[in-house]
Amino acid sequence: MESQKPKVAMYVKRSFGEKLNASFDFIKENWKLLLKFITYLLLPVSLIQALSLNGLMGGALKISAVASTTAMAASPSSLVGFMSYYGLYMLVFMIGTILLTSLIYAMIRTYNEREERLEGITLGSLKPLLFHNIKKLLILTLFGILLVLIVGVVIGVLAALSLFTLFLTIPVIIAFTVPLALWAPIYLFEDITVMEAFKKTFRLGFATWGGIFLISLIMGIIANVLQSVTMMPWYIATLVKYFFSMSDAGSETTVSAGYSFLLYLLGIVQAFGAYVSMIFTYVGLAYQYGHASEVVDSVTVESDIDNFDKL
């Protein structure tokens, strides 16, 4: 670690460029620990995710091949298999995302609270905070699903009433969606309830709406570029399998065991690479939250006053 450099403070008012620099500085300083801990936690998840992903794509290719050669709908068993793999993939991906988010924010919080930063930190020493974050994210996920259902019902009602009303409502929904990017950082960094965090999300979010949008956009672009690099070999290999399936129309396509294993290995790289690429987005939102807290609530000023009273 580059301990000689100034510590990357959380609660600081920063310009957009300074927020990017703070995020990159944290990643640069702690990239070895980040990669090490993510490998411990997410590689096992990636092993299962690769199986479900290849099963999902295999089912999709089979359905596509049948439809293109016979002009008939796929059998119910094929559709059931496809939906089963899809459900498994989404479940594993959700577990992986919760683990990744919990880990990154546990590391950032520990980094902020220790004078020695993350020096000497092990995954075992992070366990209490990691499990605390996982529990909180499970609660937030349930609330998030409920919120999506409510919004879906509202959109359905508006669409039934008038398409013009729905058209006017979409920009409002987008405007309210952007601040929600701070919901997880607020809930994980502060000792408050999920509803208190939800309310605070909009108070901080609307005050710094542009910054949240730009951080999410730029970090999302970086993440997508990195994810594309790890996904491309798996994608090309899957297309090759699809072309073999089309050339063997009307019969059961046979893929060698070696090629299937290669697809599985590439699927692991794709899944793990996707998680690693998310680091940039989550770290960027963490420092965006710190900026928003300082802008709206002047966290460091209040902390200095509290510490002065204790002298």
Residue frames relative to the residue before (quaternion, step in Angstrom):
aa qw qx qy qz dx dy dz
M 1.0000 0.0000 0.0000 0.0000 0.00 0.00 0.00
E 0.3986 -0.7113 0.5246 0.2447 3.54 -1.12 0.66
S 0.0592 -0.8601 0.5067 0.0029 3.55 0.51 1.27
Q 0.5680 0.6038 -0.3931 0.3979 3.59 1.21 -0.32
K 0.6142 0.5402 -0.3538 0.4537 3.59 1.16 -0.38
P 0.6074 -0.5525 0.4077 0.3996 3.61 -1.15 0.51
K 0.5425 -0.6227 0.4605 0.3253 3.54 -1.11 0.75
V 0.4253 -0.6864 0.5259 0.2672 3.58 -1.02 0.80
A 0.2276 -0.8089 0.5302 0.1129 3.58 -0.16 1.30
M 0.4782 -0.6866 0.4774 0.2684 3.55 -1.13 0.71
Y 0.8065 0.2892 -0.1327 0.4983 3.57 0.58 -1.20
V 0.3515 0.7011 -0.5251 0.3305 3.52 0.18 1.40
K 0.4226 -0.6611 0.5501 0.2860 3.56 -1.07 0.78
R 0.0377 0.8139 -0.5747 0.0761 3.55 -0.68 1.08
S 0.4770 -0.6002 0.5472 0.3358 3.53 -1.25 0.47
F 0.7034 -0.4566 0.3163 0.4436 3.56 -1.26 0.20
G 0.6650 0.5018 -0.3036 0.4623 3.58 0.93 -0.86
E 0.6510 0.5136 -0.3140 0.4624 3.57 1.02 -0.78
K 0.6236 0.5240 -0.3428 0.4680 3.60 1.07 -0.64
L 0.6305 0.5103 -0.3280 0.4842 3.57 1.03 -0.74
N 0.6601 0.5082 -0.3093 0.4587 3.58 0.92 -0.88
A 0.6404 0.5228 -0.3250 0.4593 3.59 0.98 -0.84
S 0.6526 0.5150 -0.3108 0.4607 3.58 0.97 -0.87
F 0.6885 0.4728 -0.2773 0.4749 3.57 0.89 -0.94
D 0.6217 0.5421 -0.3429 0.4494 3.59 1.07 -0.70
F 0.6487 0.5064 -0.3217 0.4683 3.58 0.97 -0.83
I 0.6656 0.4967 -0.3046 0.4664 3.59 0.90 -0.91
K 0.6584 0.5160 -0.3070 0.4538 3.58 0.93 -0.91
E 0.6806 0.5001 -0.2892 0.4507 3.58 0.96 -0.86
N 0.8193 0.2574 -0.0854 0.5051 3.57 0.98 -0.86
W 0.3028 0.8088 -0.4765 0.1647 3.60 1.22 0.30
K 0.6220 0.5508 -0.3537 0.4296 3.59 1.04 -0.66
L 0.6772 0.4681 -0.2869 0.4899 3.58 0.94 -0.89
L 0.6152 0.5494 -0.3437 0.4490 3.58 1.00 -0.80
L 0.6988 0.4650 -0.2722 0.4705 3.57 0.81 -1.00
K 0.6420 0.5361 -0.3187 0.4460 3.58 1.01 -0.83
F 0.7188 0.4442 -0.2575 0.4688 3.59 0.78 -1.02
I 0.6330 0.5228 -0.3323 0.4644 3.58 1.05 -0.74
T 0.6166 0.5349 -0.3428 0.4648 3.59 1.07 -0.70
Y 0.6495 0.5218 -0.3180 0.4525 3.59 0.92 -0.90
L 0.7680 0.3984 -0.1995 0.4601 3.58 0.84 -1.00
L 0.8042 0.3658 -0.1543 0.4423 3.55 0.82 -1.02
L 0.5406 0.6193 -0.4228 0.3814 3.62 1.13 -0.36
P 0.6509 0.4894 -0.3430 0.4681 3.66 0.88 -0.74
V 0.6284 0.5185 -0.3320 0.4756 3.59 1.05 -0.74
S 0.6478 0.5313 -0.3150 0.4459 3.58 1.00 -0.83
L 0.5949 0.5701 -0.3622 0.4357 3.60 1.10 -0.64
I 0.6929 0.4457 -0.2655 0.5007 3.57 0.97 -0.89
Q 0.6437 0.5380 -0.3246 0.4370 3.57 0.98 -0.84
A 0.6296 0.5341 -0.3388 0.4512 3.60 1.03 -0.73
L 0.6270 0.5303 -0.3341 0.4628 3.59 1.03 -0.75
S 0.6939 0.4693 -0.2787 0.4696 3.56 0.86 -0.98
L 0.6391 0.5336 -0.3279 0.4463 3.58 1.05 -0.77
N 0.6829 0.4688 -0.2903 0.4792 3.59 0.90 -0.89
G 0.6256 0.5195 -0.3356 0.4755 3.56 1.08 -0.68
L 0.6391 0.5293 -0.3128 0.4622 3.56 1.04 -0.81
M 0.6959 0.4569 -0.2745 0.4814 3.57 0.88 -0.92
G 0.6156 0.5450 -0.3461 0.4518 3.57 1.08 -0.70
G 0.6578 0.4992 -0.3004 0.4774 3.55 1.01 -0.83
A 0.6499 0.5149 -0.3164 0.4608 3.58 1.00 -0.82
L 0.6573 0.5053 -0.3093 0.4657 3.60 0.97 -0.83
K 0.6432 0.5259 -0.3195 0.4558 3.55 1.02 -0.81
I 0.6570 0.4984 -0.3048 0.4765 3.57 0.96 -0.89
S 0.6571 0.5135 -0.3046 0.4602 3.57 1.00 -0.88
A 0.6558 0.5152 -0.3147 0.4533 3.60 0.97 -0.85
V 0.6515 0.5096 -0.3147 0.4656 3.59 0.96 -0.86
A 0.6807 0.5006 -0.2923 0.4479 3.57 0.91 -0.95
S 0.7035 0.4781 -0.2731 0.4493 3.61 0.98 -0.80
T 0.7340 0.4262 -0.2388 0.4717 3.59 1.10 -0.55
T 0.7963 0.2864 -0.1439 0.5130 3.57 1.04 -0.68
A 0.3235 -0.7617 0.4921 0.2704 3.59 1.29 -0.24
M 0.5545 0.5687 -0.4039 0.4539 3.56 1.13 0.68
A 0.5649 -0.5942 0.4512 0.3525 3.52 -1.23 0.53
A 0.5711 -0.5926 0.4451 0.3529 3.55 -1.13 0.60
S 0.5885 -0.5888 0.4234 0.3574 3.55 -1.18 0.56
P 0.6331 -0.5456 0.3832 0.3933 3.60 -1.17 0.53
S 0.6308 0.5436 -0.3432 0.4346 3.59 1.01 -0.74
S 0.6367 0.5193 -0.3247 0.4685 3.59 1.06 -0.76
L 0.6599 0.5035 -0.3035 0.4680 3.57 0.98 -0.83
V 0.6389 0.5181 -0.3217 0.4689 3.57 1.02 -0.80
G 0.6503 0.5151 -0.3092 0.4649 3.56 0.98 -0.86
F 0.6425 0.5264 -0.3141 0.4599 3.56 1.00 -0.88
M 0.6891 0.4757 -0.2817 0.4685 3.58 0.87 -0.94
S 0.6146 0.5468 -0.3482 0.4495 3.60 1.09 -0.65
Y 0.6683 0.4806 -0.2937 0.4860 3.56 0.94 -0.90
Y 0.6329 0.5311 -0.3323 0.4549 3.58 1.03 -0.76
G 0.6574 0.5057 -0.3041 0.4686 3.57 0.95 -0.87
L 0.6492 0.5081 -0.3116 0.4725 3.59 0.99 -0.83
Y 0.6480 0.5258 -0.3210 0.4479 3.56 0.94 -0.88
M 0.6780 0.4892 -0.2960 0.4620 3.59 0.87 -0.93
L 0.6386 0.5256 -0.3250 0.4587 3.59 1.01 -0.78
V 0.6790 0.4797 -0.2902 0.4739 3.58 0.88 -0.96
F 0.6445 0.5207 -0.3227 0.4576 3.58 0.98 -0.83
M 0.6389 0.5165 -0.3255 0.4681 3.60 1.01 -0.77
I 0.6382 0.5139 -0.3207 0.4751 3.60 0.99 -0.82
G 0.6657 0.5082 -0.2995 0.4570 3.56 0.92 -0.90
T 0.6565 0.5099 -0.3110 0.4608 3.59 0.97 -0.83
I 0.6392 0.5161 -0.3209 0.4712 3.59 1.02 -0.79
L 0.6553 0.5067 -0.3109 0.4660 3.58 0.94 -0.87
L 0.6693 0.5082 -0.3002 0.4514 3.57 0.91 -0.93
T 0.6698 0.4961 -0.2988 0.4647 3.58 0.88 -0.96
S 0.6467 0.5259 -0.3125 0.4556 3.57 0.95 -0.90
L 0.6758 0.5034 -0.2922 0.4522 3.57 0.93 -0.90
I 0.6868 0.4918 -0.3030 0.4412 3.60 0.76 -1.00
Y 0.7151 0.4370 -0.2712 0.4733 3.60 0.85 -0.90
A 0.5800 0.5394 -0.3810 0.4768 3.61 1.18 -0.41
M 0.6589 0.5004 -0.3052 0.4716 3.59 1.00 -0.80
I 0.6605 0.4973 -0.3154 0.4658 3.59 0.94 -0.85
R 0.6613 0.4996 -0.3153 0.4622 3.60 0.92 -0.85
T 0.6487 0.5028 -0.3125 0.4782 3.59 0.98 -0.82
Y 0.6187 0.5505 -0.3219 0.4589 3.58 1.03 -0.82
N 0.6870 0.4910 -0.2799 0.4568 3.58 0.96 -0.88
E 0.7360 0.4613 -0.2288 0.4395 3.56 1.01 -0.85
R 0.7142 0.4269 -0.2536 0.4933 3.63 1.19 -0.37
E 0.4902 -0.6591 0.4887 0.2940 3.53 -0.98 0.88
E 0.7179 0.4206 -0.2361 0.5020 3.56 1.09 -0.75
R 0.4820 -0.6998 0.4059 0.3365 3.56 1.33 0.36
L 0.7542 -0.3427 0.2550 0.4987 3.62 -0.75 -1.00
E 0.3456 0.7507 -0.4961 0.2662 3.57 1.22 0.30
G 0.8275 0.1881 -0.1667 0.5021 3.58 -0.82 1.04
I 0.4832 0.6674 -0.4368 0.3609 3.59 1.27 0.02
T 0.1211 -0.7628 0.6318 0.0651 3.54 -1.08 0.86
L 0.6481 -0.5082 0.3807 0.4204 3.55 -1.26 0.29
G 0.6113 0.5613 -0.3444 0.4390 3.56 1.12 -0.65
S 0.6729 0.4869 -0.3029 0.4673 3.59 0.97 -0.79
L 0.6577 0.4965 -0.3063 0.4766 3.60 1.21 -0.40
K 0.4458 0.7513 -0.4251 0.2368 3.59 1.23 -0.37
P 0.6636 0.5025 -0.3443 0.4343 3.66 0.77 -0.87
L 0.6994 0.4458 -0.2678 0.4902 3.59 0.88 -0.92
L 0.6156 0.5525 -0.3417 0.4461 3.57 1.09 -0.71
F 0.6842 0.4605 -0.2877 0.4869 3.60 0.88 -0.91
H 0.5954 0.5579 -0.3519 0.4587 3.57 1.12 -0.69
N 0.6798 0.4838 -0.2824 0.4733 3.58 0.94 -0.90
I 0.6257 0.5376 -0.3382 0.4529 3.58 1.01 -0.80
K 0.6456 0.5151 -0.3156 0.4671 3.58 0.95 -0.89
K 0.6704 0.4968 -0.3017 0.4612 3.57 0.92 -0.89
L 0.6776 0.4968 -0.2987 0.4525 3.59 0.96 -0.84
L 0.5860 0.5472 -0.3717 0.4681 3.59 1.14 -0.53
I 0.6446 0.5027 -0.3109 0.4848 3.57 1.01 -0.84
L 0.6674 0.5004 -0.3011 0.4620 3.58 0.91 -0.92
T 0.6286 0.5398 -0.3348 0.4488 3.60 1.03 -0.75
L 0.6473 0.5137 -0.3157 0.4664 3.58 0.96 -0.84
F 0.6571 0.4876 -0.3011 0.4897 3.57 0.99 -0.85
G 0.6376 0.5366 -0.3236 0.4481 3.57 1.04 -0.77
I 0.6427 0.5102 -0.3173 0.4753 3.58 1.00 -0.82
L 0.6431 0.5161 -0.3140 0.4707 3.56 1.01 -0.85
L 0.6460 0.5203 -0.3144 0.4616 3.57 1.00 -0.81
V 0.6424 0.5153 -0.3207 0.4679 3.60 0.99 -0.83
L 0.6409 0.5216 -0.3246 0.4602 3.59 0.99 -0.80
I 0.6547 0.5092 -0.3129 0.4628 3.57 0.94 -0.88
V 0.6628 0.4927 -0.3014 0.4764 3.58 0.93 -0.92
G 0.6294 0.5408 -0.3308 0.4493 3.58 1.03 -0.75
V 0.6454 0.5094 -0.3127 0.4755 3.56 1.01 -0.82
V 0.6452 0.5217 -0.3155 0.4604 3.58 0.96 -0.89
I 0.6605 0.4982 -0.3096 0.4687 3.58 0.92 -0.89
G 0.6424 0.5283 -0.3211 0.4530 3.57 1.00 -0.81
V 0.6550 0.5026 -0.3094 0.4718 3.58 0.98 -0.84
L 0.6653 0.5025 -0.3038 0.4610 3.57 0.94 -0.89
A 0.6398 0.5186 -0.3266 0.4638 3.58 1.02 -0.77
A 0.6523 0.5112 -0.3115 0.4650 3.58 1.06 -0.75
L 0.6652 0.5032 -0.3065 0.4586 3.58 1.06 -0.74
S 0.7653 -0.2359 0.2151 0.5590 3.55 0.76 -1.06
L 0.4543 -0.6784 0.5048 0.2802 3.58 -0.93 0.87
F 0.6003 0.5617 -0.3554 0.4449 3.57 1.15 -0.61
T 0.6383 0.5130 -0.3164 0.4788 3.58 1.02 -0.81
L 0.6400 0.5199 -0.3147 0.4702 3.57 1.02 -0.83
F 0.6411 0.5343 -0.3200 0.4485 3.57 0.98 -0.85
L 0.6760 0.4797 -0.2883 0.4793 3.59 1.02 -0.77
T 0.6649 0.5315 -0.2998 0.4308 3.58 1.13 -0.65
I 0.5713 0.6359 -0.3768 0.3568 3.59 1.07 -0.71
P 0.6685 0.4787 -0.3343 0.4607 3.68 0.82 -0.78
V 0.6169 0.5386 -0.3467 0.4573 3.59 1.09 -0.68
I 0.6464 0.5158 -0.3148 0.4658 3.57 0.98 -0.87
I 0.6432 0.5141 -0.3199 0.4686 3.59 0.97 -0.85
A 0.6493 0.5300 -0.3147 0.4454 3.58 0.96 -0.88
F 0.7006 0.4435 -0.2660 0.4916 3.59 1.05 -0.74
T 0.6033 0.5828 -0.3573 0.4108 3.60 1.18 -0.46
V 0.6151 0.5896 -0.3491 0.3901 3.60 0.98 -0.84
P 0.6855 0.4766 -0.3191 0.4485 3.69 0.76 -0.84
L 0.5670 0.6210 -0.3851 0.3803 3.61 1.14 -0.51
A 0.5073 0.6432 -0.4240 0.3863 3.60 1.23 -0.26
L 0.6801 0.4781 -0.2868 0.4761 3.60 1.20 -0.48
W 0.4317 0.7289 -0.4554 0.2737 3.61 1.24 -0.19
A 0.6997 0.4689 -0.2804 0.4604 3.60 0.79 -0.98
P 0.6639 0.4885 -0.3390 0.4535 3.67 0.78 -0.81
I 0.6488 0.5140 -0.3232 0.4586 3.59 0.92 -0.87
Y 0.6980 0.4883 -0.2740 0.4463 3.58 0.82 -1.00
L 0.7231 0.4427 -0.2501 0.4675 3.59 1.00 -0.78
F 0.7118 0.4502 -0.2691 0.4671 3.59 1.02 -0.69
E 0.7540 0.3297 -0.1878 0.5362 3.59 1.16 -0.47
D 0.4258 -0.6970 0.5206 0.2486 3.55 -1.15 0.68
I 0.3806 0.6921 -0.5084 0.3429 3.55 0.42 1.31
T 0.6057 -0.5579 0.4192 0.3823 3.56 -1.30 0.26
V 0.6605 -0.5208 0.3592 0.4043 3.56 -1.26 0.34
M 0.6575 0.4967 -0.3191 0.4682 3.61 1.06 -0.67
E 0.6181 0.5184 -0.3442 0.4803 3.58 1.07 -0.68
A 0.6438 0.5086 -0.3135 0.4781 3.57 1.03 -0.78
F 0.6209 0.5494 -0.3313 0.4504 3.58 1.06 -0.78
K 0.6704 0.4836 -0.2953 0.4791 3.59 0.94 -0.89
K 0.6740 0.4979 -0.2963 0.4583 3.56 0.94 -0.90
T 0.5453 0.6257 -0.3862 0.4025 3.57 1.17 -0.59
F 0.7193 0.4251 -0.2554 0.4865 3.57 0.88 -0.89
R 0.6086 0.5458 -0.3617 0.4482 3.60 1.07 -0.61
L 0.7171 0.3956 -0.2419 0.5204 3.59 0.93 -0.88
G 0.6645 0.5647 -0.3020 0.3851 3.54 0.99 -0.88
F 0.6952 0.4560 -0.2899 0.4741 3.58 0.88 -0.87
A 0.6267 0.5402 -0.3365 0.4497 3.60 1.15 -0.59
T 0.7860 0.2046 -0.1059 0.5738 3.60 1.16 -0.56
W 0.1099 0.8573 -0.4955 0.0862 3.58 1.15 0.71
G 0.6818 0.5066 -0.2940 0.4382 3.58 0.85 -0.98
G 0.6550 0.5155 -0.3124 0.4556 3.57 0.99 -0.81
I 0.6343 0.5203 -0.3294 0.4674 3.58 0.99 -0.81
F 0.6571 0.5186 -0.3078 0.4522 3.56 0.92 -0.94
L 0.7020 0.4722 -0.2805 0.4534 3.60 0.83 -0.96
I 0.6421 0.5112 -0.3289 0.4672 3.59 0.96 -0.82
S 0.6588 0.5022 -0.3065 0.4690 3.58 0.93 -0.91
L 0.6651 0.5153 -0.3036 0.4470 3.58 0.97 -0.86
I 0.7153 0.4521 -0.2669 0.4612 3.60 0.71 -1.07
M 0.6848 0.4619 -0.2915 0.4824 3.59 0.86 -0.91
G 0.6147 0.5446 -0.3416 0.4570 3.57 1.11 -0.63
I 0.6349 0.5211 -0.3224 0.4705 3.58 1.04 -0.78
I 0.6470 0.5110 -0.3138 0.4710 3.58 0.95 -0.91
A 0.6633 0.5081 -0.3018 0.4590 3.58 0.94 -0.93
N 0.6644 0.5093 -0.3087 0.4515 3.59 0.96 -0.85
V 0.6239 0.5293 -0.3420 0.4623 3.59 1.05 -0.72
L 0.6785 0.4801 -0.2894 0.4748 3.58 0.88 -0.94
Q 0.6511 0.5130 -0.3184 0.4599 3.57 0.98 -0.83
S 0.6246 0.5444 -0.3410 0.4440 3.59 1.03 -0.74
V 0.6213 0.5536 -0.3387 0.4390 3.58 1.04 -0.76
T 0.7293 0.4102 -0.2407 0.4918 3.59 0.91 -0.89
M 0.6600 0.5183 -0.3104 0.4466 3.58 1.16 -0.50
M 0.5833 0.6526 -0.3695 0.3121 3.58 1.00 -0.80
P 0.6597 0.4904 -0.3487 0.4502 3.69 0.78 -0.78
W 0.6558 0.4949 -0.3171 0.4738 3.60 0.95 -0.84
Y 0.6517 0.5314 -0.3136 0.4409 3.59 0.95 -0.87
I 0.6593 0.4975 -0.3038 0.4749 3.59 0.95 -0.89
A 0.6611 0.5041 -0.3085 0.4621 3.58 0.93 -0.89
T 0.6382 0.5147 -0.3268 0.4701 3.59 1.06 -0.70
L 0.6329 0.5221 -0.3290 0.4675 3.60 1.02 -0.76
V 0.6169 0.5338 -0.3414 0.4669 3.59 1.02 -0.76
K 0.6406 0.5137 -0.3176 0.4742 3.55 0.98 -0.84
Y 0.6427 0.5274 -0.3205 0.4539 3.58 1.00 -0.83
F 0.6636 0.4971 -0.3147 0.4621 3.61 0.93 -0.84
F 0.6143 0.5195 -0.3479 0.4815 3.59 1.08 -0.64
S 0.6309 0.5365 -0.3276 0.4547 3.58 1.03 -0.78
M 0.6757 0.4900 -0.2924 0.4668 3.57 0.95 -0.88
S 0.6680 0.4978 -0.3091 0.4588 3.60 1.02 -0.73
D 0.7023 0.4001 -0.2445 0.5357 3.56 1.25 -0.42
A 0.1174 0.8504 -0.5034 0.0981 3.55 1.13 0.78
G 0.7977 0.3112 -0.2452 0.4547 3.49 -1.13 0.81
S 0.7605 0.2705 -0.1878 0.5596 3.58 1.21 -0.09
E 0.6194 -0.5372 0.4126 0.3968 3.57 -1.26 0.28
T 0.3716 -0.7479 0.5088 0.2089 3.55 -0.64 1.13
T 0.2026 -0.7795 0.5849 0.0959 3.52 -0.92 0.97
V 0.0624 -0.7804 0.6222 0.0011 3.55 -0.77 1.09
S 0.5057 -0.6765 0.4413 0.3032 3.55 -0.80 1.02
A 0.6093 -0.5660 0.4146 0.3695 3.55 -1.22 0.58
G 0.6312 0.5461 -0.3292 0.4416 3.57 1.06 -0.77
Y 0.6729 0.4838 -0.2961 0.4748 3.58 0.98 -0.85
S 0.6243 0.5303 -0.3360 0.4649 3.57 1.05 -0.73
F 0.6535 0.5000 -0.3136 0.4739 3.58 1.01 -0.80
L 0.6130 0.5383 -0.3415 0.4667 3.58 1.08 -0.73
L 0.6374 0.5196 -0.3193 0.4709 3.57 0.98 -0.85
Y 0.6427 0.5233 -0.3213 0.4581 3.57 1.02 -0.81
L 0.6599 0.5013 -0.3097 0.4661 3.60 0.92 -0.87
L 0.6633 0.4895 -0.3027 0.4783 3.57 0.97 -0.84
G 0.6104 0.5456 -0.3421 0.4611 3.58 1.14 -0.63
I 0.6203 0.5282 -0.3345 0.4737 3.58 1.07 -0.72
V 0.6469 0.5119 -0.3129 0.4707 3.59 0.95 -0.91
Q 0.6549 0.5198 -0.3108 0.4519 3.57 0.96 -0.88
A 0.6851 0.4863 -0.2856 0.4610 3.59 0.87 -0.96
F 0.6859 0.4775 -0.2865 0.4684 3.57 0.85 -0.96
G 0.6379 0.5325 -0.3217 0.4538 3.58 1.03 -0.79
A 0.6141 0.5482 -0.3450 0.4509 3.57 1.08 -0.70
Y 0.6661 0.4933 -0.3043 0.4694 3.58 0.97 -0.84
V 0.6486 0.5166 -0.3245 0.4551 3.58 0.93 -0.86
S 0.6598 0.5228 -0.3146 0.4386 3.59 0.96 -0.83
M 0.6066 0.5772 -0.3525 0.4179 3.60 1.15 -0.54
I 0.4606 0.6954 -0.4464 0.3239 3.60 1.21 -0.37
F 0.6648 0.5353 -0.3142 0.4156 3.57 0.86 -0.97
T 0.6701 0.5006 -0.3066 0.4542 3.59 0.90 -0.87
Y 0.7021 0.4745 -0.2828 0.4493 3.59 0.83 -0.97
V 0.6501 0.4927 -0.3226 0.4801 3.60 0.98 -0.76
G 0.6394 0.5328 -0.3233 0.4503 3.59 0.97 -0.82
L 0.6746 0.4813 -0.2942 0.4761 3.59 0.96 -0.83
A 0.5911 0.5661 -0.3694 0.4401 3.59 1.12 -0.60
Y 0.7254 0.4097 -0.2513 0.4927 3.60 0.87 -0.89
Q 0.5580 0.5487 -0.3901 0.4851 3.57 1.24 -0.31
Y 0.6237 0.5232 -0.3264 0.4803 3.59 1.05 -0.76
G 0.6509 0.5138 -0.3186 0.4591 3.60 0.93 -0.87
H 0.6388 0.5167 -0.3117 0.4773 3.57 1.03 -0.80
A 0.6771 0.4967 -0.2937 0.4567 3.58 0.87 -0.95
S 0.6399 0.5283 -0.3235 0.4547 3.59 1.01 -0.79
E 0.6737 0.4833 -0.2937 0.4757 3.55 0.99 -0.82
V 0.6478 0.5243 -0.3176 0.4524 3.59 1.00 -0.81
V 0.7711 0.3767 -0.1888 0.4773 3.58 0.82 -1.02
D 0.8295 0.2535 -0.0910 0.4893 3.58 0.79 -1.03
S 0.2947 -0.7785 0.5033 0.2318 3.62 1.26 -0.14
V 0.0308 -0.8661 0.4988 -0.0071 3.55 0.80 1.10
T 0.6965 0.4788 -0.2964 0.4447 3.60 0.82 -0.92
V 0.6143 0.5430 -0.3487 0.4542 3.60 1.08 -0.66
E 0.6701 0.4881 -0.2924 0.4766 3.58 0.93 -0.93
S 0.6388 0.5270 -0.3243 0.4573 3.57 1.04 -0.77
D 0.6468 0.5138 -0.3174 0.4658 3.59 1.00 -0.81
I 0.6347 0.5226 -0.3245 0.4676 3.59 1.04 -0.77
D 0.6510 0.5147 -0.3116 0.4627 3.59 0.95 -0.89
N 0.6771 0.4842 -0.2942 0.4697 3.57 0.92 -0.88
F 0.6224 0.5385 -0.3419 0.4536 3.61 1.07 -0.67
D 0.6425 0.5317 -0.3136 0.4540 3.57 1.06 -0.81
K 0.6798 0.5033 -0.2866 0.4500 3.57 1.14 -0.64
L 0.5338 0.6399 -0.4041 0.3772 3.58 1.27 -0.25
